[in-house]
Amino acid sequence: MRDGRQMMSDPTDLNDLKRRMEGAINAYIGDITSLRTGRASANILDPVQVDAYGSKVPLNQVANTAAPQSDLITVTPFDKGTIGAIERGITNANLGLNPTNNGSQILLSIPPLTEERRRDLAKNARAKGEEAKISIRNARRSAKDTIKKTANAESLSEDMQYEAEQTLQEMTDKYVGRVDRTLDAKEADIMKV
C-alpha cells in the first residue's frame, strides 16, 4: 500500500504535471516579454515574421536586433537583400512602430508611453497572468482527479489521499507564486517612467 507522498510521486504523473505547469509559466513569460515598456527592448520584435527565402521566418533568423539606446532599436540584416522584407514584416506585425530604413539598417524609434498606455499594458499583463494561473489550476484539477481515482481503485485511506492533495496544492502554490512574482516585476517595469 502507498502513502500520499508516494501517490504524488509517481514519476509519470508528477513529470506530466510539472511539464504542464512549467509550460503555463513559459507561455506567460513569452507573452509578457513582448509587452512594450518605456525602454527599447529587442524582445518586442519577437512576434515579427519576415517573408524571406521563399517562406515566413522569425526576424531573429534574418537579422540581428539591438537596443543601443533607451529609445532606439536597430535591426541589421544578415543579407542586405532582405532589408525590404524585414521592414514590411515589422510594419505588418502591428507593433505600433514605424521602421526607418537607412539602406544598411532599420531603425525603430521608441516613443515614450503615456500614463494611460502604461495602465493598459499593466492590465494586459495581469490578464495574461490570470490565464497562466487558470492553466496551472486546470493541471491541478486533472491531477486531483487522478489522485481520487487512484485512491478509490486502490482503496487508500482518506489520510493518504489528503496528503497527496496537500503535496499537489503545495506545487500549485509554488507555480502560482512564480506567476505573481513575474507579474509584479513586469508591472513595475511598465509603470516605471
N, C-alpha and C positions, 0 to 999 in steps of 0.2 A: 504494500500500500504506500502511496506517495503522500508527502506533506504538501502544504500550499505553495511553498517556495519551489518545490520540485515541479509542481503543476505549471508554474510560470516559467520554469527554466527549461522547458522542452525547447531544444535548440531551433527546431524548425519554426515553431510558433513565435518564439521570442525574437528570432532574427527577422522574421517577416514583419512583426510589429515594429521593431526598431527601424527597419527599412522604410516602412510606410510613414512613420513619424519623422525620420530624417528627410524623406522625400518632401513632406509638407514644409519643413523648415527651409530646405534648399530652394524650393519653388518660391517661397515667400521672400527669401533673401534676393533671389534673382529678380523678382517683381519690383522690390523697393530699391534695388541698386540703380535701376534705370530712372527712378524718380529724380527729377532735377532739383538741385538745391541752389542756393545763390552763387555757388562757386562752380567754375568749369570742372567737369569730370568726363573723361573719355568714356566712362561706363554708360552715359546717356545715349551713346551711339550703338550699344549692344543690339537693339532690335533692327538696325538698318540692314537691309538685304540689297545687294548690288547685282544687276544683270551684267555678268562678265563671263567671257569664255563659253558662251552658249548656255549658261544656267544661272540661277539665282544662288549667290553665295553670301555668307556673312561678310560684313565690311572688314573685319579683322583678318580675313584671308586674302584681301587685295590691297590693304593699306595699313600703315602704321598710324595710330592716333596718339596724340599727346595733349596735355594741358599745360603749356609753358607759363601761363598767367592765370590769375583767378577769374578772368573774364574772356578767355580765348581758348579754343580747341583747334588744333591743327591736324589735318588729315593728309598724310603723304603717301601717295600710291606707290606700290612696288613697281608697277608698269605705268608709265605716264599715259599710255593709250587708254587707260581705264578711267581717267580723271572725270570725263563727262558722265560716265555711267555711275561713278561714285556720287557725283553732285546730284544726279537725278534720284539715286537711292536715298540720299539724305532728305531731299525735298519730299519724296513720296512717303517717307516714314512718318510724316506729320508730327514732328517733334517741336514745331514752333521755332525752328532755327532757319536762318537764311544763309546758305553757303555762298562764299565768295571765292571764286576760282582765280588764282593768280598765275596760272599756267603750270606751276610745278607742285602746288599745294592747294588744299581747300581750307579756308579759314572760316571758323564759326565763332561769331561774337556772341557772347552770353550776356543778355541784358539782365539787369538786376530784377529780382522778383518783388512784386507788390505784396503788401501785407495780406491782402485778400487771396492772392495766388498761393502764398505760403500756407494759409489756413486750408485751402482746398487740397494742396499736396499732402498736408498732415492728415486731413480727413481721409484721403485716398489711401495713405499708408495704414491708417487704423482699420479701414475696411478690408484691406488685403491681409492684415494681421488677424482679423476675425475669421476670414476664410481659412487661414492656416490653422487656427485653433479648432475650427469645425472639422477639418481633415484629421487632426490629431484625435479629437473626440470620437470621430467615426471609427478610427482604428481601434480606440479603446473599447468602443461598444462591440465591435466584431470580436475582439479578444475576450471580452467579458462573456459573450455568448458561448465562445469556445470553452471557457472555464466552466460555465454552468453545464454544458453538455458533457464535459469530461467528468465533472463531479457526479452527475446523475448516472452516467454509464458505468462508473467505477464505484458507485455507492460510497463516495467520500463524505467525511463529516462536514458539517457547516463550518467548523473552525478552519479546516483546510481550505475550503472554498473562500472563506473570508480572508485568510492570509494571502491567497493568490490574488484576490481582488485588491487587497491593500498594496501589494507589490506593483500591480498594474496601475493603480492610482498614483503611486509614487513616481513611476515612469512618466505617466501622463503629465503630472505636475511639473516635472523636470523640463519636458519639451514645451509646455505652455509658458513656463518661465523664460525659456530661451526666446520664444516669440516676443514676449513682453519686453525683455531687455533689448532685443534688436529694434523693436518699435520705438522704445524710449530714446535710443541713440539716434535713430533716423529722424524722429520728430525734433529733437534738439538741433540736429544738423540743418533741417529745413527751416526752422524758426530763427536760427542764428542770422543776424543781419551783418 
